[in-house]
Amino acid sequence: MSFLISKPHLAVSKTKQAYIPLALILSATFSVPVFSATSITVSSLAELAAVADDSDQIVTMTPGVYYMSNYFTGSVVSDNLAQAAVSGAARFIEFSGSDNIFNMNGVEIVVDTALMWDLGPEKSSELLLTGSQITINDLAIRDEIVNSTYTVWSAERLEYVTGNAPQAGLNTFDIRGTGNTLTGVDITTYGGTPYGVGDFCGKGADSNMFGADLRKHSSVRIYQATDVTIDNLTIDQHSFGHAIHMHESVNTTIKNSYLEASLRGADDMKNDISGCLYDQNFKSVWTNAVVPDGQMKSLSEDGIRTYGGSGSVTVDNVHIKNYRSCFNVVATKDAVINGGRAENCERGIYAAKNVQIGQTTPVEVDAKYGNALIVDGGYPEIDILLHGDESASHGTGNVAIIWAKGGNIKINRYNNEQRTIMAKIRVGSTFENCFTSGWTKSCVAQPFDWVTDSSVAKNFSIEAKVGTTIRLTGVTENITATTEVGTTISDNGSGNTSIFE
């Protein structure tokens, strides 16, 4: 069902041809009906919006640069506000039809960030997919800061620029429905507030802390969706929000993609002359202490993030750079991650439950600005390769923090690269306690709230041949730790086994 109230009659070119939707192609071993699809060519955003509501189409958009400001004006804005008040789903364009293919090769949609305010007070999206079996191929969508009022940080220009923010949270793509696919899509994200200080001023729905005006802008949200596929996606993110986040969605596949945000040093943030961090004397909301010199901070949130109710997440060959967490699948019990890289994130992989990581192809990680791996509970099977690149601004000073109750974890060198900063691998501590106790302070051996069935990290094996000390804390039991000859295993637990080889 479309949320469109009115749709202009537009002269688009239409022809008929035999068409089998993707879901039926995958079932080709059975006898399936052949649907008659309409082949359409569109050459404006108004024409695109007009056909996005229909079904059984192959839509080709004429290559070119299309400005959302030429479409989202006048009655289109007023209609959007009226329908958003009813549906709670404000958007520039909605794809509500089903069994549609949109071929957008050579098409770039440019969104003036000043338009984001016009989406109104509801949570909103630039492009909303509510239909099913929709495929969007090769589209580029780029936010552009033009005439604006909100100060944001532009890390790539090393100067302050201005850009408008939405009235509420915003996603560039909001994907719902069943069987929807993005292939070869390129997203550049600007707009949203605050930007330039990472999460030092808070995060989340209830984190309007320290006076922060929190209106986040993420690139892709997957919400109450099934069988979504994202392939060959590129994200260049300059906003505070996630690259991809999933809520109550199942069977999501993300592959062959590159996601990049920006970093900024806490030292540089102290030169700001306005903004939420400045207003609170440069104190972090998390520690109530002045942000520490030397810390590098992501200006966005997580690269890939799962929330409650999301299951069967598969990530294959995805390179994520400069986010708070590269891969954060802690809320999903059956995530599978293979290949790809976590680069320059505050934490590389953040996982729990029964994750399968690197079982086909190990995942490359680093511990340059924070932990390469954090495990909080469950029975993980993990195989990662640690790069030798490092930085004095290392965060907690740990390569990994692990709390599990079964499984197997391997951390080995990538291409035999060496490290000179000998950070520890802590077994029997959790990220929560390392984080809230302060950026440079020691971790406390205590599990997360959800580790309720055991007060002990136990019954798993860890192999770590990266030249770092493995510390088995006093709340470890029946753990087999394997490392290299000449490396230290500090064992304060019970029934543990140390192996040097």
Summary of the structure (lengths in Angstrom):
residues: 501
radius of gyration: 24.0
end to end distance: 62.6
largest distance: 76.2
contacts: 1850
relative contact order: 0.07
helix: 10%
strand: 42%
